[in-house]
């Protein structure tokens, strides 16, 4: 069975959400490879978090 989602069977809003999720993961992966941090909002506060730490919490 193929784990890839057939994009033609997904509505536009879900395709956009999946695209943003994929882009955020790529940003975190590239930043982690360079040892960089990203600025995020956590519990209503702006924080600088190591990209490696963010990767542990992002969906694949």
C-alpha positions in Angstrom: 0.0 0.0 0.0 1.3 3.5 -0.9 1.5 6.0 2.0 1.4 9.0 -0.4 -1.8 10.9 -0.5 -3.5 11.4 -3.9 -3.6 15.1 -4.0 -6.5 15.1 -6.5 -8.8 13.6 -3.8 -8.1 16.4 -1.3 -10.0 19.7 -1.1 -8.2 23.0 -1.6 -7.9 24.1 2.0 -6.4 20.7 3.0 -3.9 20.9 0.1 -2.9 24.4 1.3 -2.5 23.2 4.9 -0.3 20.2 3.7 1.8 22.6 1.5 2.4 24.9 4.4 3.3 22.0 6.7 5.8 20.7 4.2 7.4 24.1 3.8 7.7 24.6 7.5 9.3 21.2 7.9 11.8 22.0 5.1 12.7 25.3 6.7 13.3 23.6 10.1 15.4 20.9 8.5 17.6 23.3 6.6 18.0 25.6 9.6 18.8 22.6 11.9 21.5 21.5 9.4 23.1 24.9 9.8 22.7 24.9 13.6 20.3 27.8 13.5 17.3 28.8 15.5 13.9 30.0 14.5 11.6 32.6 16.1 8.2 31.2 17.1 5.3 32.0 19.2 4.9 29.6 22.1 2.1 30.0 24.7 1.6 33.6 23.5 5.3 34.5 23.9 7.8 35.1 21.2 10.8 32.8 21.6 13.9 31.8 19.7 14.0 28.0 19.5 16.8 25.8 18.1 15.5 24.4 14.8 16.6 20.9 15.9 14.2 21.2 18.9 11.3 22.3 16.6 11.9 19.3 14.3 11.0 17.0 17.2 7.5 18.5 17.4 6.7 18.9 13.7 4.7 16.2 11.8 6.6 14.4 9.1 
